[in-house]
Amino acid sequence: MVNYFIISISFFLLEHFYSFYLNFRQSKLLKNLTKIPEYCKDRITQEDFKKSQEYSKAKLDYKTLTSTIQVLTTLLSFYYPVYPYFWNLSLELAEKIGYSNEIIRSCFFFVFTVGVSVITEIPFSYYYQFVLEEKFGYNRMTRGLFIKDKIISTLLMIGFGLPILSLAIYIINWSGPQLWFYCWLLLVAITLLSITIYPTFIQPLFNKFTPVDGELAESIFALAKRVGFPASKDTIFVVDNSKRDGHMNAYFYGLFGTKRIVLYDTLVNELEKEELLAVMGHEFGHYKMSHTLKQMLLVQVHLVTLLYAFSLLINDDQLYQQFGFVSSKDSVLVGLTLFMFLYSPIDRIFSLLINIFSRKYEFQADDFAVELGFLNSNHLFKLHFKELGCLVYDPLYSAYHHSHPTLVERSNNIDKKVALYKLKNK
């Protein structure tokens, strides 16, 4: 007999103990860093270096604390059968309204788990926003906006989650052993639909998007023309991130006819025009090399693997009984919940693989910007220092957690590409 419970708990603890070990390594590295690193000693003041160290340590301590609490609450939720309790309560409520079928029961269970997740997460996100971020001058969110965001995001989660869940349960019960294939088709359809509706209907609920204009717009459109990006006032936007925090970012989003590049207003206000164009050159690199599509294909491999493995275990009563449930009968959502806990080590491996490709794509986008004639990494240093970004990372910690190369890795890569570019264009 396979003891799924012991295997799941063992992998869960092993993963978190390794994460704690990496946090310890990173914390030790930060503690031992008493001088400005050589690669940026002429670019940052002693005061900003000190702030960067304090901010990095504060975020790492917060991360370690929240991870510790997550481990304890997860173990307690299995020791005291919290999930079986909610599953049984869901049946009672479904019977009270006269609909005791699996889909209605699963909808109640979904609402309970989402509700518990949101409520238990609020103190941590509140502390992060209004204590940690406030201390370092990044918080600009009001408490009213914080509450509004939580309400809207929860309603969206339930509003979209319930019909998708209901359809998934129906498909799984209908398709039998081929559930992995039909569920994958469902997820592909949902992904493509979300790419279409997210920027048009969902994002405006949280932020205001303004088409880029003026001299900056003209310069961006000219650059876009050089690379063949279909730039217009409907594809490049500035978002009012400053109403939430002082952080800066830019990102490329979408496929096919929904491509967008979004610049934070904090970024636009902080960087000079040439520096912003260097950022745009990087984002155009992601577009030109189809990085979004490539990452989406990687995710599909992950999903097919996950769904196929789930199809092998969905009817195994041992999995359910070892976690305190009666059987696999009419319990698709329970099976998926337990399976995701069991599957987490494989999920982590896929995440590491996706991070490897993501870091590779970042280097490629930087290389593309150099080929466009942006021959330095000044904008990266400026952004990093304004963000009080960490100046040193333990290599194991970075490899495990980061989807982007570190500042020193990116700047070294750009310097090498610039040297080659100048040699080639003598």
Salt bridges, closest charged atoms under 4 A:
GLU15 OE2 - ARG348 NE 3.82
GLU38 OE2 - LYS41 NZ 2.76
GLU47 OE2 - LYS51 NZ 3.58
GLU121 OE1 - LYS150 NZ 2.85
GLU133 OE1 - HIS247 NE2 2.58
ASP149 OD1 - ARG244 NH2 2.77
GLU215 OE2 - LYS273 NZ 3.08
ASP240 OD2 - LYS243 NZ 3.69
GLU270 OE2 - LYS386 NZ 3.28
GLU275 OE1 - LYS382 NZ 3.20
ASP330 OD2 - LYS329 NZ 3.98
ASP347 OD1 - HIS302 NE2 3.02
GLU362 OE1 - HIS282 NE2 2.86
GLU362 OE2 - HIS286 NE2 3.18
GLU362 OE2 - HIS404 NE2 3.38
ASP366 OD1 - HIS282 ND1 2.75
ASP366 OD2 - ARG410 NE 2.81
ASP367 OD2 - LYS417 NZ 3.97
GLU371 OE1 - LYS424 NZ 3.28
GLU387 OE1 - HIS247 ND1 2.76
ASP394 OD1 - ARG25 NH2 2.80
